Amino acid sequence: MRPALLPLVVTLALLAACGTELLEPPPDTSRPPTATDAGDGADTSTIPSPCPAPVAIGPANVPAGFLPPVKVTIAGIADGDSGRYNFPNAQNQGVRLLWINTEESFGDDMTDFGVKTKATVIQWINAAKDIQIAVQETARGSGVPDSDPYDRWLSVMFVDGELLQTRIVREGLSAYYTAFGCADSPFHEALLHSEAEANVNSRGIWGPGPHNDYRVALAEWIGTRKCRPNPFLAPYCP
């Protein structure tokens, strides 16, 4: 090798050795993607709603009327709002999540949005390191799990300390489902404010796309009950 070429060769070798440090770091995959994760160049900023920002609800915030939260494992996930879980005292127990009603992922009422919602919720639950469920009681203090007609325990779920229902509503995968009445505090405020944020940001069911007509759905769910506003008829937080 001629001496005149030596500095150039050394410089090229140093650049090659450092090349990997000049690349962008790989994306953080520790957080499961959400329905609002956007593609290249998309604006992911959140538009404030007329309501306060949704508060974080954890297992310590479960009000009276529920059995204490317990850790569970997954037996099978049927839909965006239901599945089967292994409790300490009940294996393969059906669970129906309260105050959400995601679109169907199978059967005559199946929608593409319901199929996508199921896949998203499954990803969130499977990625969780800690899953806890608090089951509603038949009567406050009874200690007896409340069930729906399919023998599924009516429950709230926490994934890594976060109330799953609020994430589902905040990402626009379901409206705040109140066909059987509103939730008690602090669930009610968290769900209503989550829905307001999803609505003003046109997430999921609040934006264009192949999903159900929520003017019709909310009119049926709310009916004559006044525990929550119908956003098509009145503001959330005037």
N, C-alpha and C positions, 0 to 999 in steps of 0.2 A: 504494500500500500504506500502510495506517495505521501510524504509529510504534509503537502499542501491540502490533502483531503482529510486529514485527521480531525481538525476542529469541526468540520461539517458532519462527519460520521458520529462524533461524540454528541453533538447537538441533537441529531436525529434520534440517537439512542435514548437520550434523556427525555425527549418529547414522547417517545413510544412508551417509556416506563410510566410517565405521568398521565398518559391519555385517559385511562379509566377514571382518574380523579376529576377530569374535566366534564365527565358525563353527569347528567342530572340524576339525583338519587332515585331509586325505585319508589313507586307510590306506596303510601302507608296502607297496608291491607289489614291492620288490626281492627278497624271499624268496619262492620258490614255495610255495603252500599245501601243507600236509601232511595226512595222513589224520586227524590229531588236531586240526586247526583246527576250532574250534567256532563255533556260531552265537551270536546275541545272548544275553547273559546266562549263557552256559555256563561251567562251571568247567573251566579248562584246566590246573589244577595237576597235578603229577606225584606219584603215590604212590610212595615209595621201595620197591624190591624187596629181597628178602633178599640179593641180590648187590651188588657194587660198581656204581657208575654206569658205563655203557659208556665206554671210553676212545676218543678220536678216533684213527682210523687214517688216515694220509695216504700218498701215494706213497713217501715216504722210509722207511716202515715195512714195505715188502714184504719177506718173508723169502726165503731161498734156495729154489730150486725154481721161480722165476718169471723170465721175461725182464724186463728193465728196463721200467718204465712208459713208454709213448709217447703223445703227443697224437694223437687221432683226430678225424674228423668223422663225422657221422651219414649213413649211407646209407639206413637204414630200420629201424624198430623193430617187431618182430613181436609181442612179448609183454612181460609184466612182467619176464621173466628172460632174454630173448634178443633179438637184433637183428643188423643188418649195419652194419659200420663201415669207414671208409676209413683204413687204416694207411699209414704211409710206404712200406712195401714190399708192401702187399696191399690192393687196392681192393675194396670191396663184400664184405668178409670176414665170414662168419657168426661170431657170438660167443654163447656160452652162459655166463651168470654162475654161478659156483660157489656152493654152499652156500645157495642159495635155490631154491624151487620154487613159483612163484606159480600161482594157479588159471588155467585155460585161458580165453582170450578168444575162441576160435572152435572149431568142430568139435563132435564128439559130447559131449566133456567140458566144454564151455563153461559157465561160471556167471556170474551177474550180478556177483558179487564179482570174478571174473577180468577182466571187461570194465572195471569201475571201477578195478581195480588197474593195468591197462594204461594207461588214460587218465592216472592219477596219475603213473606212472613216466615216461611220455612227456613230461608237463609238466615234471617235474624235469629230465630230460635236455635238453630243448629250451631250458630257461631257463639252463642252465649256460654260463658263458663259457669254461670249460676242462674238457675231457673227456680223461682218460687211462686207458689200459687196460694191465694187466700180464697177460701170458699165461702160464699154467702150462706148464712144460716136461714132455716125456715122461719124462725122468729128470733128476734134479738135475745141473745143469751141462751138459746135452746141447745146449742152445741150440735145440732143436727144439720147436715149439709142440705142445701136447697137444690132441687133438680128440675130440669125441664121435662117435657113429656117423653123425651128419648133417654131418660135416666142419666143425662149429663149434668155434672155439678156446675152450677152457675158461679162464675169465679172472676177474679182479677189475677193477672199474671205479671210478674216482674222478671225482666231479662237483664242480668247484671245490674240489678238495683233500679231499673227504669220501668215504669208502668207501661206495658206493651200497648194497652188500649190507647194511651195518649200518643204514642209514636204512630200507630196506625191511623188515627184521626188526623194528626198533624201532617202526615205525609199524603193525605187525601185518598187513602185506600178505603175509607168508610166515613160516612157522616156520624155524628154523635147520635146513636140509636136510642130513642126514647119511647118506643111503642108501648113499653110496659112501665113508663115513668122515668123521671130523671134520677141521676145518682145523688147520693148525699155528698156534702162537702167532706174532703177537698176534691173528690173525684169530679163533681159537677163542674166546678170552675175550670179545672185543668182541661177537661174534655171540650167544654164550650169555647174556651180561649184557643185551644188547639185547632178546632174546626174553623174559627174565625181567621186564624193565620193561614190555614190551608186554602180557604176560600179566597182571601184577598190576593194570594200568590198564585191562584189558578192551578193548584196541584191536584193531580189525579182526577177525581170525580168532579172537581170544580173547574176543570179546564175542558177544552174540546177533546173529543175522542170517542171511541166506541164503548161507551158505558151507559148505564141506566139513566133515565130522566129523573133527576133528583127534585125537580119541582113536584112531580107526582109522588115520589117516594116520601119526601118530607111531609107533604100534605097528609099522607096516610099514617106515617109514624107519629106525627104530633097531634093530629086530629084537633080536638077541642081543648087539649091540655095546654096549660100556660106556663109550664115550668121551664120552658126554653123558647127563644124566638124562632120563627121560621125566617131564615135569612132572605128568602124571596119576597117576604111581605114586611119585614121590620128589621131594623139594625140590630146587630149583636149587642153592642155596648154603647148605647146612645150617650 
